[in-house]
Amino acid sequence: MKKNILCILLIAISAAVIYSNSFNASFHFDDQHSIIEYETIHRFDLKNILLSSPRPVLDITFAMNYYFGKLDVFGYHLVNLLLHAANGIMLYFILLMTINPVKSTNRMGSGNKINFKVPLYAALIFTAHPVQTESVTYIVSRSSVLATFFYLLSLLFFIRAFPPSGNRQAGGRSLLYLAGAFLSSCLGMGTKQIAATLPLMLLMYDFYFICDGNLKLLKGRYKAHLAMFSTIAVAVYVSSTFLTRFISFDYGEGASGVAMPARLGESSVTSFQYFITQLHVIPHYIKLLFYPVNLNLDYDWAVTRSPDWQTVLFFFMLCAIIGIAVKLFKNERLLSFGIIWFFVTLSVTSSFIVIYDVIFEHRLYLPSAGFAILMAVVISRISDLRYLISDWKRGKGSKTS
């Protein structure tokens, strides 16, 4: 308990210190029409928000901010920071329960030393990574932070309902946790469409860590997973009027509702063109995760109109990374899961669904949790290797003496 409290404080204090200079940052870009000029949230018109907004849960939080502080940016930034810190803490507990399964005695890691390192490393990397700056300080990017909050909360509830290596019988308490996961998923779907990948990630988590790769056990929970997949209906409902405008698979005809920025000199883009553009964007995202310099709020990124040699190279490179993740499943399951998390959670914004801007750093917020898991495991292994070498040297020295 003491270690958990210390870890929570370290994560929260790290987030507070890093973003302590952001509370006076002004409104920018989409903040204008989403908050400053949005009369519906000024009136706290809950009915209109629920019926007409494509992100009603997000808009309700903005309405609450406006109710208490009008257009004082401090309150908006404070909520963003609290959500960011909460996400880091939830990631910590998700990994803590994943690495240290709850045994039948209901004691975490019973009989074994509890591994705090990987959960803490991952939470700190996620919280402190510079690529999160846009998501936390750009007020309207609360959409990514809040959707991630419900995403991680739903996963946390799901793990509590079906703990890894624990009691797999869904009793009354498990049903309550599953209801919490269902509600959190619905709220996430109503916050931002990136939450649509949540049911798939719950299925992947179940297969990886709860069922231990056993498909028969996974099939035994089909009702729970069907319930979670049904929450996608919320995302479809709130964005139904936008789907036909933003998706096009016709190479010769662009998505009718998407006009590319005038600076690019193009009027529209097809879903295929958007997809091959993302084959260039995703490697840039990966580079930013490892080397976060020249961060940018507003990219001038040209649309790739037809495949070139770089497109082909990037396609095979990304396929190779996914292939490595599949290969790692047997012996390095957490590493594998981190890679799969990155690609699955990024798929909504970096696949065939055409979006006005082809690249935005806040789209990395949820996928970066997978990167944090990956790096935490690698750092932990390097640390363990250092101690093993040190122990080996001491043992060799004692034999010599």
Secondary structure as the mmCIF struct_conf table of DSSP 4:
data_model
#
loop_
_struct_conf.conf_type_id
_struct_conf.id
_struct_conf.beg_label_comp_id
_struct_conf.beg_label_asym_id
_struct_conf.beg_label_seq_id
_struct_conf.end_label_comp_id
_struct_conf.end_label_asym_id
_struct_conf.end_label_seq_id
HELX_RH_AL_P HELX_RH_AL_P1 LYS A 2 ILE A 18
TURN_TY1_P TURN_TY1_P1 TYR A 19 ASN A 21
TURN_TY1_P TURN_TY1_P2 PHE A 23 ASN A 24
HELX_LH_PP_P HELX_LH_PP_P1 ALA A 25 PHE A 27
TURN_TY1_P TURN_TY1_P3 PHE A 29 ASP A 30
HELX_RH_AL_P HELX_RH_AL_P2 ASP A 31 ASP A 31
HELX_RH_PI_P HELX_RH_PI_P1 GLN A 32 ILE A 36
TURN_TY1_P TURN_TY1_P4 GLU A 37 GLU A 37
HELX_RH_AL_P HELX_RH_AL_P3 GLU A 39 HIS A 42
TURN_TY1_P TURN_TY1_P5 ARG A 43 PHE A 44
HELX_RH_AL_P HELX_RH_AL_P4 LEU A 46 SER A 52
BEND BEND1 PRO A 54 ARG A 55
HELX_RH_AL_P HELX_RH_AL_P5 PRO A 56 GLY A 69
TURN_TY1_P TURN_TY1_P6 LYS A 70 LEU A 71
HELX_RH_AL_P HELX_RH_AL_P6 VAL A 73 ILE A 99
BEND BEND2 ASN A 100 ASN A 100
STRN STRN1 VAL A 102 VAL A 102
TURN_TY1_P TURN_TY1_P7 SER A 104 THR A 105
BEND BEND3 ASN A 106 ASN A 106
STRN STRN2 MET A 108 MET A 108
TURN_TY1_P TURN_TY1_P8 GLY A 109 GLY A 111
BEND BEND4 ASN A 112 ASN A 112
HELX_RH_AL_P HELX_RH_AL_P7 LYS A 117 ALA A 128
HELX_RH_3T_P HELX_RH_3T_P1 PRO A 130 GLN A 132
HELX_RH_AL_P HELX_RH_AL_P8 THR A 133 THR A 137
BEND BEND5 TYR A 138 TYR A 138
HELX_RH_3T_P HELX_RH_3T_P2 ILE A 139 SER A 141
HELX_RH_AL_P HELX_RH_AL_P9 ARG A 142 ALA A 161
BEND BEND6 PHE A 162 PHE A 162
TURN_TY1_P TURN_TY1_P9 PRO A 164 SER A 165
BEND BEND7 GLY A 166 GLY A 166
BEND BEND8 GLN A 169 GLN A 169
HELX_RH_AL_P HELX_RH_AL_P10 GLY A 172 MET A 189
TURN_TY1_P TURN_TY1_P10 GLY A 190 THR A 191
HELX_RH_3T_P HELX_RH_3T_P3 GLN A 193 THR A 197
HELX_RH_AL_P HELX_RH_AL_P11 LEU A 198 TYR A 205
HELX_RH_PI_P HELX_RH_PI_P2 ASP A 206 ILE A 210
BEND BEND9 CYS A 211 CYS A 211
TURN_TY1_P TURN_TY1_P11 ASP A 212 GLY A 213
HELX_RH_AL_P HELX_RH_AL_P12 LEU A 215 LYS A 219
TURN_TY1_P TURN_TY1_P12 GLY A 220 ARG A 221
HELX_RH_AL_P HELX_RH_AL_P13 TYR A 222 SER A 230
TURN_TY1_P TURN_TY1_P13 THR A 231 THR A 231
HELX_RH_AL_P HELX_RH_AL_P14 ILE A 232 VAL A 238
TURN_TY1_P TURN_TY1_P14 SER A 239 SER A 239
HELX_RH_AL_P HELX_RH_AL_P15 SER A 240 PHE A 246
STRN STRN3 ILE A 247 ILE A 247
TURN_TY1_P TURN_TY1_P15 TYR A 251 GLY A 252
BEND BEND10 GLU A 253 GLU A 253
TURN_TY1_P TURN_TY1_P16 SER A 256 GLY A 257
HELX_LH_PP_P HELX_LH_PP_P2 ALA A 259 PRO A 261
HELX_RH_3T_P HELX_RH_3T_P4 ALA A 262 LEU A 264
TURN_TY1_P TURN_TY1_P17 GLY A 265 GLY A 265
BEND BEND11 SER A 267 SER A 267
HELX_RH_AL_P HELX_RH_AL_P16 SER A 271 PHE A 290
BEND BEND12 TYR A 291 TYR A 291
BEND BEND13 ASN A 294 ASN A 294
BEND BEND14 LEU A 297 ASP A 298
BEND BEND15 SER A 306 SER A 306
HELX_RH_AL_P HELX_RH_AL_P17 TRP A 309 LEU A 328
TURN_TY1_P TURN_TY1_P18 PHE A 329 ASN A 331
HELX_RH_AL_P HELX_RH_AL_P18 ARG A 333 LEU A 346
TURN_TY1_P TURN_TY1_P19 SER A 347 THR A 349
BEND BEND16 SER A 350 PHE A 352
STRN STRN4 ILE A 353 ILE A 353
BEND BEND17 TYR A 356 VAL A 358
HELX_RH_3T_P HELX_RH_3T_P5 GLU A 361 LEU A 364
TURN_TY1_P TURN_TY1_P20 TYR A 365 PRO A 367
HELX_RH_AL_P HELX_RH_AL_P19 SER A 368 THR A 400
#
